Amino acid sequence: MAANKNAPTVFTVCEVAKILRIGKISAYQAIARGDIPCIRIGRRILIPRHALDQILTGFAPVPKSAA
C-alpha cells in the first residue's frame, strides 16, 4: 500500500473492507471498536491512508499451527 503513491489520501469504509478482505459490516464494527481509526465528517466515515498502512504493517503473520 505505501509503495502506491497514486492511492487516495483517504478511503471509504467499503474500500477498506475490500482491501482488508472483510465484510462491510465487519469494517464498521472494527471502526466502532477503535480497531480502524477514522475521520468522521458529517455522516461520512473516512479512513486515512496512513492509518490503513499502519494497520497492515503492524500485524504479525499467523503461525502455521493456528492457520
Sequence and secondary structure as in RCSB ss.txt:
>XXXX:A:sequence
MAANKNAPTVFTVCEVAKILRIGKISAYQAIARGDIPCIRIGRRILIPRHALDQILTGFAPVPKSAA
>XXXX:A:secstr
 TT TTS SEEEHHHHHHHHT  HHHHHHHHHHTSS  EEETTEEEEEHHHHHHHHHH     TTT 
